[in-house]
Amino acid sequence: MTERIPTVVLGGTGYVSGELLRLIIGHPHFDLAGVLSDSQPGESIGKAFPHLAAVLSDATFKSQAEIEQLIASRPRSALFSAAPHGASAALIDRLLTSAERAGTRPRVVDISADFRYTSASAYEAVYKHAHGAPQRLAQFSCAIPEHLPTLTTPHVGHPGCFSTATLLASVPLLASGWVEPTLFVAAVTGSTGSGRKPSESTHHPLRHSDLYSYNALVHRHIPEITACAESASGVAADFAFVPHSGPFARGIHATVQATLKSKHDTAQVIGMLREYYRHSPFVRVLDAAPRMKNIVASNYAHLSAVANGRTVAVMSVVDNLNKGAAGGAVQWMNRLFALPETAGLTAPAAGWT
């Protein structure tokens, strides 16, 4: 493919949007055509993201009307939504409706939670408000790219960052049939997972040198993890999930423990993981424990495992902004346009961050 694809980002001032812009700028097939910010139309994108200012010095945020016109005027386009949960669905619906009237065909990857469930009732049970576009749900699939080889819908809802790290570790265990269908997850995330607006959970003096759990066993990602795991593995499992806030900016470390139905040693579990992900270019299964420094700012995930008696633990590390959000979304968009899945995503981790 030689023609570059016009690319739009919705929800333009958040951390995930900034990571999307960084990846799109360096992508060989995507051409940044517009970034929506209804709160800052006409303002400099480089001012919101100083680390991107050198390459976006003349670019400004667009209004919703401008984005709508842009999508309706291009025969095809790539639309990434990093808009907030509860707002993304209605915004996407409006843009898709305009495109349908104009006869154009955008492809959408939504990074919010709005298209992670197959029914409005399932979404509403978690988020406690009406879904913004229930008639669009059937047009979206929700999975991480490694767990859905064949995509049958025109659009994708990308799972959350905690879900990504947990599913990468859990789905092979369940699909193998080696474990009882109750999994225990402890996961630690960096402060960027809480978004750009400061709060007690992200304010540096409170988070620095501290570690604490929150929403233990009731986190909103549990139904999402459960549904995606069953869809990918064919096994209905229970997840006991305890998230933690860590004193770092980027990355997630998840440990998934389960009970083996029969004894398997560490080498066998690692071998099973390697076989499961043998065709997954962004998943690397290691002999040693994975470390976040080796994946931060990249789209790679590192896994490892230990088995002792009838207990198995799989450790998973991902960058929450990249593989867990923007990078995973670009990976999906590559597939939606029949591009190489690795296009624009092969840069290694920064290291020593």
N, C-alpha and C positions, 0 to 999 in steps of 0.2 A: 504494500500500500504506500503510495507516494503522496496522496492528498492528505493534508493535515485536517484533523477533526476539530471544529469549533467547540470549545469547552467552557462551561459555565459553573460557577461555584455559588451556592446559596448559603446565607448565614455567614457573611464574609469576614467578621472580625474576631472569631474565636480561635483557640489554639488548633483545633482540628482543621479549620479553614486555612490557617497559616501553613500547616504541614501539607495540605492538599496543594496549595499554590506552589510550594517549594518543589513538589514532585511533578506538577504539571509543567512548570517552567523548563524542567530538564527532560521532559518526555519527548521521544522522537516522533510521535504521531498526534499528540494533542496540542492545540493552539489556544491559549487562554483568550477567550472572547469577552468575558464579562464576569464581574464579581458583585453579587447583590448585597447591599447594605442599605435598608430603608432608613436606618438611623443616621447614616453618613453619606448620602448620595453626593457625588461630586468631590468628595474628600480624597486625599491621596492614600492609595493602598500602602505605599512605602512608609507612610507615617504610622499606620497601624502596625506594620510589620517591618521594623527597621532593618532586620537581618536580610530582607528581600529588596530593600530600597534600591540597591545598585542595579537590579535588573527590572524593577517595576517603577522607575523614577517618574515616568509620565502617566502611569495608569491610575485611574480613579474608580471609586465604587459607583455602581449604577443603581438606579431605582428599579422597583418591581416592574413598572411599565416598560422601561427600557429593556429589561431582561425578557419580558414577555414578547416584545416585538422582535428581539434578536432570535429567539428560539423559533418563532413563527416564520421567520424569513430565511432560515437555513434548512436545506433539505434533510440534513441529519446533524445531530449535535450530541455531545456528552454532557449530562447534567448531574453534578454532584450536589447533594443537599447535606449541609452541616447545620441546618436550621435547628432550633430547639425542638425537643419532644413536644408534641401537641400543636406545634405551628407548622411543621414540615409537611404533613399530609395535605392540608388545605392548599398550601402554596404550590406543591407539586401538582395537585389536581388542576388548579387554575392554569398552570403553564402547559400541562398536557392537553387540556381542553382547547387552549388557543392553538397549540400545534396541530391537533386533530382537525380543527376548522380550516387551518391553512394547508393541510395535507403534508405536513412535515413530520419527521420521525425521530424525536430525541430518544435517547436511552438514559435511564435514571438509575443511579445508585444512591440510596438514602442511608445516611450514617446515623440518623436519629433512630428512635425506637418505634417510629410510627408504622413501619411496614415489616416488623419482625414477627407478627402473629398472623395466623390464617383467618381469624375472625375478629370482628369488631368487639364482640363480647369478651374474648380472651384479652385483648388489649385494654379494654375498659376496666376489667377486673384488677389489672395491675396499676394502671395510671389514673384511675378514678375520674376520668372525664370522657366525653364522647369522642369517638374517632373522627378525624377531620375529613376522611374520604373513604368510607367503607366500601364503596363500589369499585375502588381501585385495588383492593387487597389481593384479588385473584391474579392481578398482573405482576405481582412481586413474589420472588422466592426469597427465603431467608436461610442462609447457611454461610459457613466460611468456604472459600473456594476449594480447599483440599477435600471437602466432604460432599461435594455435589458435582460429579464429573460432567453430567449433562444438564444444561440449563434449558428449561422449557418455557420460561416467561420472558417478556421483553425488559423487565426491570428487576432490581435486586434491593432488598433491605439487608444491610450489613449488620451482623451481630455486634454487640458491645465488646469493649476491650477485655473486661473480665471474662465474658463468655468465650471470646476467641482463645484466650490462654487456657481456660478450663476445658473447652471442647477438644482442643488439640491433644490434650493429655487423656481425656476420658473416652472419646469415641473409639479409639483402637482397643482399649480394654473391654468395652462393652461388645464391640463387633466380634472380638475373638471368642467370646463365650467363656472366657477364663475366670471371670469374676462374678461375685454376687451383685445384684443390681442396686446396691446402696453404696454411694460414693461420698467420701468426706473430703471437702476442699477447704484449704486455707490459702488465701491469696493476698499479696501485698502490692499496692499500687502507688505510683508517684503522684505528686500534687497536681500535675497537669490534667489528671483524670477528673478533677473536680471543676474544670472549666476556668475561664479567664477572670470572672468576677470574684474578687477576694472574699473569703469567708474564714471562719475559725478553723476549718479543716485544711485551708491552704495558706493561711497567714504564716510567713516564715518563722517568726519567733516562737509560735506555738507548735509548729510541726517539726522544726529542726531538732535533731537528736531525740526524737520521740517515736514511738510506735504504738498504735492502738487499733482495736477492732471497732467496727460500727455496723449496725443493722445485721448483727449476727443471726443467721438462720432465717431471716426475713427479707433479705435484700431483693430488690425488684428484678435482678437478673436471673433469679432462680427459675421462674417459669420459662423464661427464654432459653436458658441452658437446658432445662429438662426437655422442652419441645424439640430443640435442634438436635440434641443427642439422640432422641428416639428416632427422629427422621433420618439421621445419618447412619445409625447403627442397627435400627430395627428392634431395639431393646428399650422397654419402658423402665427407667431407673429413677431412684430417688437421690437427690443431691442435698447434702447438709453443707451449706456454703457459709464460710465466715470470712468476710473481706476485712482487710487492714489498710490503714493509711501509713505509708512509709515516709521517711525524711529525705526524699529525693524527688526530682522533678519528673523524670520520664522512666517508664518501664513497669512491668508487672512480673512478679514471681508467684506462680501457683503450684501448690503441692496437692495432688489428688491421691488419696489412699482408698484402697478397696480390699476386700477379702477374696482370696483365690479359692476357687472351687476345688482345685487339686494343686499339688505343689508344682511350682515352676521356679527355676532359679533366676538370678539377675540376668545372666547371659541370654536366657530364653526370652525374657520379657523385652530386653533391648533388641534382640533379633526380630521379635514380633513387631515392634514399633518401626524398625527400619524397613521391614517388608511392607507394612501398611503405607508408609510414606515414600516408597521407592520412586514414585513418579511425581513427587511434590518438591519442586526446586527450592522452595523457601523454608522447608522444614528439615532440620538436621538433627539426627539422633546421635548423642554423644555417649561415650563410656563414662566420662566424669560428670559431676554435677554441673548443670548449666549456670552461667553467670550473666547477669543483665548487661554488664559493661560490654559484652561481646555481641550484643544485638541492638543496643540503643541507637536510635536514629536510622534504623534499617528496617526492611520488610522481612527479615529472617526471624524464625522461631527456633529455639534450641530446646531439645527434650533430652531427658535421661530417666533412668528408672533403677529402683532397688527392690529386690524381693527377699523376704526372710520368713521362712515357714509359710503360713498361709496369708501373709500380709504383703501387699505390693504398694509401692509409692512411685508415682510418675511426677517428675518435676518439669515445669514448662516456663520458659521466659519469652516474653514478647515486648516490643515497644508499644505502649498503649496508644500513642498518637499515630504511629506508622502501621505496623501489621494489625494492630487492634482497631484501627479506624481508617486514616487516609490511605495508607499503603494497601490495606486489604480492599478498600474501595476501588483504587486504581487497578488492582489485580482483577477485580470483577469487571471493570469497564473494559479492560483489554479483551476479556473473553466475550463481552457483549458485542464488540466490534471485530471479532475473529482475528485479533492481533496476538502475537506471542504473549503468553501470560506474564512473562518476565519483563516486558518492555517498560523501560523507565524505572525499574525497581531493583536493579542488581547492585547498586552501590553498597559497599560493605558498611558495617557499623563504624561509628566514629572512634570508639575506643577511648579509654582514659577520660571519659566525661565526668 
